[in-house]
Each structure stands twice: as C-alpha cells, then as structure tokens.
Amino acid sequence: MRIGLNFLPTLGPDEVPAAEYYADCLHLCGAADRLGFSHVKAVEHYFHPWGGYSPDPIALLSAVAARTTRVRLVTGACVPAFSHPVKLAASLALLDNLSGGRLDAGFGRAFLPTEFDAFEVPMDQSKERMREGVDAVVRLWTDSDFRWDGTFHRFGPLPPLLPRPAQLPCPPVYVAATVSEDSFVWAGERGYHLMVIPIVASHQRLQELLKLYHEARAAHGHPGPGRLHVSYHAYLAPERSEALHEAERHFDDYRSKQLAAYASWRGVRSDQYPGYEKMEAAVRATSFTDLLDAGHVVVGSPADARDALRLVAERYPGAEVSLHVRFGDIAQRAAMRTVGLLGRDVLPALADV
C-alpha cells in the first residue's frame, strides 16, 4: 500500500508565519522520505487561511525535491484556468527534471468564487478552461511541432518545449474529480488518472462514479484501470482516546476555516457547480464523529490507523493514499508524531496490502 502526505495549509499569519510553515513542511517531507512514504502532494489555493499558504504547488514541491530523494511529487492540483498552458507545461517539466523524474502532474478546476474573481475568470468557463488547459499541457510535452487553436488560447506553430519532461513521453497525468459524472467520464475518455476525496460523497456514490470512469477508459482503448489517489485527514497518538480527543478539536478549527472560505458561495450560483452553494450547510451538518464512523478519517492509535487504512484498501484496491497530517491548528510537533508513528508502526505492516 502506497501512502504519502497531503499539504492543504489551514493557517494564517496570526498563527504561524509563512516562512515557518514552509520550513515545517520541508521537515515533514524529509521525515516522510526517510520513513518510506510514497509521495508528497500540494494544493493550489489563494487568500483564505484554508489553503492560502499554498498558492504555488510547483514552487513548494521544487523545494521538497531538493530535500528528498525518493518520494514522488504530486501537484494536487494545479489550476489551468489560472495559468497559461505554455507557462504551466514548462514549469511542471522543470520540476520533473529537478526531481529526477518524480512528478505526478495533477490538475483541477478550483471552486471558490473568490479565486475566480481575483483572476478575472468566469466560473461558468471553469470546466472548459481546465480541459483545454490539461490537453494543451500534455500536447506541449509530447508534440515536437505544435500549434494550438482552442477556445481560450491560440498559439503556434511552436518549436519543441524546453525543457522536455524527464519522464517520457510525459509525467503521469491526474485529474481531480468530486461528484460530477461528466468529470469522471471525461478523465476516463482521455486516459488520465484520478484524484478523489472520499469525504465529499458516500462510498456507494463514489463507487458508481468510478465505474463510469473505468467504463470510459475501456471504451476509448486505454489499458488498465488507471491510477487513483484518495485523500484523508490523519491524526495519530500512542493511545486511541488521546488521538480522538485532540483530533476532534483540531478538526473543529479546520472546519471553521473551511466554512469561512466556503462563505464566498453565499449569493453565488453557477451552472457548472450545481449544488455548491449548499456546501457550507453540508459541512456544518457533518460532525467529526460522522466522519470517523464512515471511515473518512484516519485517527487513533497505530492499530486504529492500520485498520482504517486496510478498509481504504478494501474499498479502493490499488489506490494511493494521501494523508493530511497538519490540519486545523495542529502544531508541528503533533504532525511529526503522526508521521513518525505512521512510518514506524503502520507503513511496514501494510507493505503487502
């Protein structure tokens, strides 16, 4: 079983200075590299304490690349709607070379109205912009005589992009999908891999969506089932009771910052994001206990974590798991404890799962 770390910062300058947070991240990543974790994943968000300390996953992962030798580096996810495809393709190719071919390139649509307003991009174009952006990036990596005539970008003919990715013909490409059937089908048709967050849908619904993805892959001649990344919050302590008590408090802080970011949906409607205006109410209605009972968090003693991750492996065979070990106001010391317990007492027991 392949298990890595997920970085979605939920801090602001009144809690931890940005430079200190980044130094902490690199320390966690160095420990993960030594302890046998498989990857490090970083998001792209802006402004809010919920994600705002990670506006550029490529820059953060470049620093991680310089301090590690084996973990793969996952953009989870870059937002093509907020970047020109030539710039995005070149920056990702540079990261792939700096890391010795360790990039997994993940892309997503973004979903916070604040961010679309800041970049002067209409939300009702997000789906098309993401799809055009991902396809253009892949073509820039793989074509030698390139011209692009899309809806949002037109350029070329261009000479081959430099640098070329270290992984040929290109790094693995992942697409973030949540609850839209169309997103799962499109990713399958293109032969891209998937990143999902089980917390946003029931297990049964996610299985239905994954079935659509696999059917689309097969129908378009792409071999195998594709790769899958799933993400969970994680908090470990030597004793279950200690972990549960502390994790619930930190999750409440995480949720308050999440709700503050989601409040940007108040009064906003978009045909491309049906139901998103109800997210704030849905988050408020879901407790930490609900998530624990549903198997949507990895919290407790090392034995509890082993059981929780075996359940993940049973639900999503072959999936790679990203664990968010510093959510809410979790201190660096507690995050390091979680990473240490996972590395020593959990990962070795799951090596053959």
Summary of the structure (lengths in Angstrom):
residues: 353
radius of gyration: 19.5
end to end distance: 5.2
largest distance: 62.0
contacts: 1207
relative contact order: 0.15
helix: 50%
strand: 16%
